[in-house]
Amino acid sequence: MSVFDHVAGTLSEIDAQVVAAVPPGGNWRDLPADFPSERVEQIRRSAAAGEGSRSTYYGRLSLDRPSYTISTYFTRPGNGCFIHPTAPRLITVREGARLQSFPDAFRFSGRGRARYVQVGNAVPPLLAWAVGSVLPRGQVVDLFAGVGGLSLGLSLAGHEILLSVDNDRSCIDAVKAHGHALLVQCADLGDVDTVASLAAIVHGRRDSRRPLVLVGGPPCQGFSTAGHNDADDPRNRLAFAFLDAADVLEPDVIVMENVPALMWRGRQHVLDAIVKRLEARGYLVDIAVLHAEAYGVPQLRRRLFLQARREGYATWPAPMRAVCDPAQPSLQPAAGEAVGRAAPTTVGEAIGDLPLGAADDADCPMAYVSELTTGPYSAWARGEIEITDLMPTVRPVTRGPAQLRLRAVA
């Protein structure tokens, strides 16, 4: 058996020194005080000034705990915890995908940083599976789909993916190759005519006996912690383009995924406007911040989910595994139930069967370390067991409207 996409970012001379110096679980604090890097010195000064610990920067993963958030920048060590636990290199695209809960059968597409961006931007499929397991089974339209992590998880939960749309050709190629969506389109969703033509396609294939579920993660970089909270950022409009599509499609259920920072003071007005617009159209809306490690993903990743229904209150998946700190219990469904749950999936369980050496090319097949897996997670990733053998039955949790929670974190 072989695995693909096992390529890692190239290390500069100074980055190779970092990799050699940082132990498992360590970070920039483990580097010598005289380490010859202006970037490291900048981080030291920032931490000393109380501007954040930057605790994941130049970090090395630990085998015995989940990874930190996998971003789009795991091609280099200075922007997160991306050094392999034991090998003298960064994690590969495939290892990043495992930590994001993509099965090995899912291949990524494109050149340069494209595959890293696809992995880092994706909704973890196992998290999406948990969300999809408590939604009414239906036909799904996935807008701003990226590489399709959200729709992949919903398909694993029994939904039919009617249409997947993104404007990134390499993402579209990957979704097409995997085949979990019936129709795949590369299109600009900021264009009104494009949305109208896509809606016509959906209506032509719609089974009116089944619920229509609209999902997506529209960009909100202008309001993210990495942005400048710029109300004029043109990308902010795409969140409302998603709602424009909802007006045309008239779905029974809407699920929007984004960054938790949308709930923070100074950015919350965007989320509040989205909620009010949906409520004005007759939807009952709820919002939750889901912790990926609570749903079997071997990664500390927090994502905001908005759920809107025409009939009945939103239903969320109860946590299945323990939640790691820092946590936001007031924003999680049945957060107290995570106490006493099984420990989260670890990095070792997720990638321990993958080769220590990286491939020279993403299309180069690499043999697994042995025919023995490191447990059920890697067995599932390799396609040897079903998702129902990996994860317990999801227990649904129903809550009331979102407005009280929105005000609570204002």
DRENZABA-884348 format. One record per residue (C-alpha): residue in one letter; x, y, z. Coordinates in steps of 0.25 Angstrom, whole numbers, plus 5000, padded with zeros to 4 digits. Layout:
BEGIN
SITE   type     c1     c2     c3
SITE      a      X      Y      Z
...
# end
This chain:
BEGIN
SITE   type     c1     c2     c3
SITE      m   5000   5000   5000
SITE      s   5005   5014   4997
SITE      v   5002   5028   5000
SITE      f   5003   5041   4992
SITE      d   5005   5056   4995
SITE      h   5016   5053   5005
SITE      v   5024   5065   5001
SITE      a   5030   5075   5011
SITE      g   5034   5090   5010
SITE      t   5049   5092   5007
SITE      l   5057   5097   5019
SITE      s   5066   5109   5018
SITE      e   5080   5108   5026
SITE      i   5075   5115   5038
SITE      d   5061   5108   5038
SITE      a   5069   5095   5038
SITE      q   5077   5100   5050
SITE      v   5063   5102   5057
SITE      v   5058   5088   5054
SITE      a   5071   5082   5060
SITE      a   5070   5091   5073
SITE      v   5055   5090   5076
SITE      p   5051   5077   5084
SITE      p   5037   5070   5083
SITE      g   5027   5080   5089
SITE      g   5037   5091   5089
SITE      n   5037   5104   5081
SITE      w   5045   5117   5079
SITE      r   5048   5118   5094
SITE      d   5057   5106   5093
SITE      l   5066   5113   5083
SITE      p   5079   5119   5089
SITE      a   5078   5133   5093
SITE      d   5088   5137   5083
SITE      f   5081   5129   5071
SITE      p   5085   5137   5059
SITE      s   5071   5140   5054
SITE      e   5064   5154   5053
SITE      r   5051   5147   5052
SITE      v   5053   5140   5065
SITE      e   5058   5152   5072
SITE      q   5046   5160   5068
SITE      i   5037   5149   5074
SITE      r   5045   5150   5087
SITE      r   5043   5165   5088
SITE      s   5028   5163   5085
SITE      a   5027   5153   5096
SITE      a   5035   5161   5106
SITE      a   5026   5173   5103
SITE      g   5013   5165   5106
SITE      e   5008   5165   5092
SITE      g   5006   5150   5092
SITE      s   5014   5138   5095
SITE      r   5015   5133   5081
SITE      s   5015   5119   5087
SITE      t   5013   5111   5075
SITE      y   5024   5118   5066
SITE      y   5036   5110   5062
SITE      g   5028   5099   5069
SITE      r   5031   5084   5068
SITE      l   5019   5074   5070
SITE      s   5018   5064   5081
SITE      l   5014   5050   5078
SITE      d   5005   5049   5090
SITE      r   4996   5060   5088
SITE      p   4987   5067   5077
SITE      s   4994   5077   5068
SITE      y   4992   5091   5068
SITE      t   4984   5098   5057
SITE      i   4989   5094   5043
SITE      s   4989   5107   5035
SITE      t   4993   5109   5021
SITE      y   5007   5113   5025
SITE      f   5012   5099   5029
SITE      t   5023   5100   5018
SITE      r   5031   5108   5028
SITE      p   5034   5107   5043
SITE      g   5033   5121   5047
SITE      n   5018   5123   5047
SITE      g   5013   5111   5055
SITE      c   5016   5097   5061
SITE      f   5019   5090   5048
SITE      i   5032   5082   5051
SITE      h   5031   5067   5050
SITE      p   5031   5061   5064
SITE      t   5044   5052   5061
SITE      a   5049   5054   5047
SITE      p   5058   5066   5043
SITE      r   5047   5073   5034
SITE      l   5034   5080   5034
SITE      i   5021   5072   5033
SITE      t   5017   5068   5019
SITE      v   5004   5071   5011
SITE      r   4999   5057   5015
SITE      e   5003   5058   5029
SITE      g   4996   5072   5030
SITE      a   4984   5065   5023
SITE      r   4983   5054   5033
SITE      l   4983   5064   5044
SITE      q   4972   5071   5037
SITE      s   4965   5057   5036
SITE      f   4965   5055   5021
SITE      p   4966   5041   5017
SITE      d   4978   5036   5009
SITE      a   4969   5034   4997
SITE      f   4967   5049   4996
SITE      r   4978   5055   4986
SITE      f   4981   5069   4986
SITE      s   4984   5077   4973
SITE      g   4993   5089   4968
SITE      r   5007   5094   4969
SITE      g   5015   5102   4979
SITE      r   5008   5105   4991
SITE      a   4994   5101   4985
SITE      r   4993   5088   4993
SITE      y   4997   5094   5006
SITE      v   4987   5104   5005
SITE      q   4976   5094   5001
SITE      v   4979   5086   5014
SITE      g   4981   5098   5023
SITE      n   4968   5105   5019
SITE      a   4959   5093   5019
SITE      v   4948   5089   5029
SITE      p   4953   5076   5036
SITE      p   4944   5065   5029
SITE      l   4942   5058   5042
SITE      l   4937   5071   5049
SITE      a   4928   5073   5037
SITE      w   4923   5058   5038
SITE      a   4919   5061   5052
SITE      v   4911   5073   5048
SITE      g   4905   5066   5036
SITE      s   4901   5055   5045
SITE      v   4890   5063   5052
SITE      l   4885   5070   5040
SITE      p   4873   5065   5032
SITE      r   4879   5056   5021
SITE      g   4877   5064   5008
SITE      q   4883   5070   4996
SITE      v   4895   5079   4998
SITE      v   4900   5091   4991
SITE      d   4914   5095   4996
SITE      l   4918   5109   4992
SITE      f   4932   5115   4995
SITE      a   4936   5100   4996
SITE      g   4951   5101   4995
SITE      v   4956   5087   4994
SITE      g   4943   5081   4999
SITE      g   4945   5077   5014
SITE      l   4932   5082   5018
SITE      s   4924   5074   5007
SITE      l   4933   5062   5008
SITE      g   4929   5061   5023
SITE      l   4914   5063   5019
SITE      s   4915   5052   5009
SITE      l   4921   5043   5019
SITE      a   4909   5046   5028
SITE      g   4899   5041   5017
SITE      h   4896   5054   5009
SITE      e   4896   5055   4994
SITE      i   4906   5066   4990
SITE      l   4898   5072   4978
SITE      l   4908   5084   4975
SITE      s   4921   5089   4979
SITE      v   4926   5103   4975
SITE      d   4939   5110   4977
SITE      n   4947   5120   4969
SITE      d   4961   5113   4971
SITE      r   4963   5103   4959
SITE      s   4973   5095   4967
SITE      c   4962   5092   4978
SITE      i   4952   5089   4968
SITE      d   4961   5079   4961
SITE      a   4963   5072   4974
SITE      v   4948   5071   4977
SITE      k   4946   5066   4963
SITE      a   4956   5055   4965
SITE      h   4951   5050   4978
SITE      g   4937   5050   4972
SITE      h   4928   5052   4985
SITE      a   4921   5063   4978
SITE      l   4911   5061   4966
SITE      l   4914   5074   4960
SITE      v   4926   5083   4962
SITE      q   4928   5097   4956
SITE      c   4939   5107   4956
SITE      a   4932   5121   4958
SITE      d   4932   5135   4964
SITE      l   4921   5135   4974
SITE      g   4922   5150   4975
SITE      d   4916   5151   4962
SITE      v   4900   5152   4962
SITE      d   4898   5146   4948
SITE      t   4907   5134   4952
SITE      v   4899   5131   4965
SITE      a   4886   5132   4957
SITE      s   4892   5122   4947
SITE      l   4896   5112   4958
SITE      a   4883   5113   4964
SITE      a   4876   5109   4951
SITE      i   4885   5097   4951
SITE      v   4881   5093   4965
SITE      h   4866   5095   4963
SITE      g   4867   5086   4950
SITE      r   4873   5075   4959
SITE      r   4866   5077   4972
SITE      d   4858   5066   4978
SITE      s   4847   5074   4985
SITE      r   4844   5062   4994
SITE      r   4857   5064   5001
SITE      p   4863   5076   5009
SITE      l   4872   5085   5002
SITE      v   4884   5089   5010
SITE      l   4893   5101   5007
SITE      v   4907   5100   5013
SITE      g   4919   5108   5011
SITE      g   4931   5116   5017
SITE      p   4931   5130   5011
SITE      p   4944   5138   5013
SITE      c   4943   5149   5024
SITE      q   4958   5153   5024
SITE      g   4955   5167   5026
SITE      f   4949   5164   5040
SITE      s   4959   5153   5044
SITE      t   4970   5154   5054
SITE      a   4980   5153   5043
SITE      g   4973   5165   5036
SITE      h   4971   5180   5039
SITE      n   4957   5180   5042
SITE      d   4955   5188   5029
SITE      a   4940   5190   5027
SITE      d   4943   5193   5012
SITE      d   4951   5180   5010
SITE      p   4944   5175   4997
SITE      r   4945   5161   5002
SITE      n   4935   5164   5013
SITE      r   4924   5165   5002
SITE      l   4926   5150   5000
SITE      a   4919   5147   5013
SITE      f   4907   5154   5008
SITE      a   4908   5148   4994
SITE      f   4906   5135   5001
SITE      l   4893   5140   5007
SITE      d   4889   5145   4993
SITE      a   4891   5131   4988
SITE      a   4882   5126   5000
SITE      d   4871   5136   4995
SITE      v   4871   5130   4981
SITE      l   4872   5115   4985
SITE      e   4863   5116   4997
SITE      p   4869   5105   5005
SITE      d   4863   5098   5017
SITE      v   4875   5098   5025
SITE      i   4888   5107   5024
SITE      v   4901   5104   5030
SITE      m   4912   5115   5030
SITE      e   4926   5112   5035
SITE      n   4936   5123   5038
SITE      v   4946   5128   5049
SITE      p   4942   5130   5063
SITE      a   4947   5144   5063
SITE      l   4934   5148   5056
SITE      m   4928   5148   5070
SITE      w   4938   5157   5076
SITE      r   4936   5172   5079
SITE      g   4938   5180   5067
SITE      r   4935   5169   5057
SITE      q   4922   5164   5063
SITE      h   4914   5174   5055
SITE      v   4916   5166   5042
SITE      l   4911   5153   5049
SITE      d   4900   5161   5055
SITE      a   4896   5166   5041
SITE      i   4896   5152   5035
SITE      v   4887   5147   5047
SITE      k   4877   5158   5045
SITE      r   4876   5156   5030
SITE      l   4873   5141   5032
SITE      e   4863   5143   5043
SITE      a   4856   5154   5034
SITE      r   4854   5143   5024
SITE      g   4848   5133   5034
SITE      y   4860   5125   5038
SITE      l   4863   5121   5053
SITE      v   4877   5123   5055
SITE      d   4888   5118   5065
SITE      i   4903   5119   5066
SITE      a   4913   5110   5072
SITE      v   4928   5109   5073
SITE      l   4932   5095   5071
SITE      h   4945   5089   5076
SITE      a   4951   5080   5065
SITE      e   4958   5070   5076
SITE      a   4944   5068   5082
SITE      y   4940   5061   5069
SITE      g   4952   5052   5066
SITE      v   4961   5061   5059
SITE      p   4975   5061   5064
SITE      q   4976   5076   5064
SITE      l   4973   5088   5073
SITE      r   4964   5096   5063
SITE      r   4953   5104   5067
SITE      r   4942   5108   5057
SITE      l   4930   5116   5057
SITE      f   4917   5110   5051
SITE      l   4904   5117   5048
SITE      q   4892   5108   5046
SITE      a   4879   5113   5041
SITE      r   4866   5105   5039
SITE      r   4853   5108   5033
SITE      e   4846   5098   5043
SITE      g   4851   5096   5057
SITE      y   4863   5100   5065
SITE      a   4877   5097   5061
SITE      t   4883   5083   5065
SITE      w   4898   5081   5068
SITE      p   4907   5069   5071
SITE      a   4910   5067   5085
SITE      p   4925   5065   5088
SITE      m   4930   5051   5087
SITE      r   4944   5054   5092
SITE      a   4950   5062   5103
SITE      v   4952   5077   5100
SITE      c   4966   5083   5102
SITE      d   4969   5097   5107
SITE      p   4967   5108   5104
SITE      a   4952   5105   5102
SITE      q   4940   5113   5101
SITE      p   4929   5105   5108
SITE      s   4918   5115   5107
SITE      l   4919   5114   5092
SITE      q   4919   5099   5091
SITE      p   4907   5090   5090
SITE      a   4907   5081   5103
SITE      a   4921   5085   5107
SITE      g   4920   5079   5120
SITE      e   4918   5066   5114
SITE      a   4933   5066   5109
SITE      v   4938   5064   5123
SITE      g   4941   5049   5125
SITE      r   4941   5046   5110
SITE      a   4952   5039   5104
SITE      a   4965   5047   5101
SITE      p   4966   5054   5088
SITE      t   4973   5047   5076
SITE      t   4988   5049   5076
SITE      v   4998   5053   5066
SITE      g   5005   5039   5068
SITE      e   4992   5032   5065
SITE      a   4989   5041   5053
SITE      i   5003   5040   5046
SITE      g   5011   5029   5052
SITE      d   5009   5020   5041
SITE      l   5014   5030   5030
SITE      p   5029   5029   5025
SITE      l   5039   5037   5033
SITE      g   5045   5041   5020
SITE      a   5038   5051   5010
SITE      a   5036   5049   4996
SITE      d   5042   5058   4985
SITE      d   5029   5060   4978
SITE      a   5015   5060   4982
SITE      d   5011   5049   4971
SITE      c   5022   5040   4976
SITE      p   5016   5028   4984
SITE      m   5022   5025   4997
SITE      a   5020   5012   5005
SITE      y   5014   5012   5019
SITE      v   5024   5009   5030
SITE      s   5018   4995   5032
SITE      e   5005   4988   5030
SITE      l   5002   4991   5044
SITE      t   4994   5003   5047
SITE      t   4996   5012   5059
SITE      g   4981   5010   5063
SITE      p   4967   5012   5058
SITE      y   4969   5026   5053
SITE      s   4981   5022   5043
SITE      a   4973   5010   5039
SITE      w   4961   5019   5036
SITE      a   4970   5028   5028
SITE      r   4976   5017   5020
SITE      g   4962   5012   5017
SITE      e   4963   4999   5025
SITE      i   4951   5002   5034
SITE      e   4938   5010   5032
SITE      i   4935   5023   5039
SITE      t   4925   5016   5048
SITE      d   4936   5007   5053
SITE      l   4944   5019   5057
SITE      m   4934   5029   5063
SITE      p   4922   5026   5073
SITE      t   4908   5030   5069
SITE      v   4906   5045   5069
SITE      r   4897   5050   5080
SITE      p   4889   5062   5075
SITE      v   4887   5075   5084
SITE      t   4876   5085   5081
SITE      r   4877   5099   5086
SITE      g   4869   5112   5085
SITE      p   4872   5125   5077
SITE      a   4886   5131   5075
SITE      q   4883   5145   5079
SITE      l   4885   5143   5094
SITE      r   4899   5136   5091
SITE      l   4903   5148   5082
SITE      r   4900   5158   5093
SITE      a   4907   5149   5103
SITE      v   4920   5151   5096
SITE      a   4919   5165   5091
# end
